[in-house]
Every structure is written in structure tokens, then in C-alpha cells.
């Protein structure tokens, strides 16, 4: 019974939408169903990225498209703070946002550091 009620609600919502709104709704739903980013989807379909983002935002505000669940993982950035404290030559210590600490006492080349931080960036 709940499925029929949900379908009739969706039909009622669709009936209130203009053809332009239905156009964007179909693209927003297709993008979300495919698991693609809006940017990639818009590029693949030849759509305006800003138009697609704006349409999704307006539809979320109107309650037509559900808002993102707060449990979904969002990309985040960590603030890097450089302390100018005297340290032993060749000794390095990095404290990650998750509390993990990396230390090493041997001099590392720029390439070694780059590989190290790329590996750390891929950690969950």
C-alpha cells in the first residue's frame, strides 16, 4: 500500500512541475541513480553544470528531491599547521587528523615524501 501511496504522491508532484522542471528532475534522478557526480554527468550529457546543481538545490528546497543524508561521507580537508620548532636534523613528525602520528629519523627525498603523503591521502 505504501508503494502505491508513494507513486501517487510522485505523480502529483510531477503534475505540478513545468516541463523545464521535469527536464532537470529527470537528469538529477538519473545522475543520482547512476552514482555519478553532477559535474561528470553534466559534462557527459552536455548540460550546464551550474544549471544542474541549481536545479538539484531548488528541488531539495522544495522537497521534490530528498536532501543528502547526514550520514553520507563528504569530502573533507584537514588544516595543516607548520610549527617552527627546532628539531633534530633528519627527524620528522606528522600528526594526522585521526590522531595517528608518523615519525621518522632518516632524511627523506622529495620523491619519498611525496609517495608517503600520497599513501596517507588514500587512507580511509
N, C-alpha and C positions, 0 to 999 in steps of 0.2 A: 504494500500500500504506500509505503514511504517513497518508493521509486516513482510511482505514478504522480504523487504529490509534487515531487521534485521536478519531474518532467513538465507538469502543468505550470509550475512556477517559472521554469526556464522559458516556456513558450510565452507566458505573459510578459516576461522581461523582454524577450525578442520582439514581441509585437510593439513595445513602446520605443524601440530603438529605430533611429533613422537608418537609411541604407549605408551611410558613411560609418555610423557607429557599429553596425553589423559587420561591415568590412573589417574594421580594426579588431572587433571582438573575435572574429574567426581567426585572424592572424595571431592574436595574443594567445588564444586557446591552443592553436596548432603549435606555436612555439613552446609553450609550457608542456604540452603533451609530449613533444619530441625531446625535451630536456636540453634544448639549445639555449644559448644566451640570446637575448633580444638583439644584440649587436650582430652576431653571426647570422641569425635568422633574417634580419632586415637586409643584410648585405646579400645573402643568398637569394632572397626574393626580390631584390631591387627596390626595397621600401626605404623610406626615411627613418633613420634610427631614432631621431628626436620625435618624430610622429608616433612611432610605435611605443616608445617609453611614455610619451604624454598620454596616449590612448589608454595604456595599461593603468597609469596613475589615476586618470579620470574614472575609469571603470572600477578601480578599487575603492575610490572615494564614494562612488555611487552604490557600492555593494554588489555590482554585477560580477566582478571577478574577485575571488577571495584574496584577502591580504596574505602575504607570506607568513607562514607560521614562525613564531619567535624561536622555535627550536631548530630551525634551519640554520646551518652553519654559513656565516657570512665571511667574506674575506676580511682579514684584519691586518693591520700594520703594527709593528712594535716600534716604540720610540727608542732610538739608540742614543745613549748618553756616553760621552767620552770624558773620562776623568784624567786630568793631567797630573797624575801622582807619580812620583819617582818609582821605577820598577827595576828589577834586576834585568840586565841585558839578556835578551832572548826569552824572557819569561812573559807569557801572555795568559790572561784570564778573561773569559766571556761568560756573563750570566744571562741566560735566556729567559724570556718572559714566563715560561712554565716553571722556573725555579732551578732548572738544570744549570750546572756550571761546567765549563770546559776550560782546562788548563793545559799548558804545555811549556816545556823548558828549552826546547831546541829551536833554533832560528828556522823560520819557515819562509819559503819563497813566495812571491806574489801569487804564482800559479797554485801553490799548495793551499794558501789561504782561500783563494777563490774556489777551489774544489771543496774545501772544508765547509765554507759558508753555503755553497750550492747544496751540499748534502744536508746541512742543517735546515735549509729553507724547505726541503721536501718532507721534513718530519711532520707528522700529524699534530 
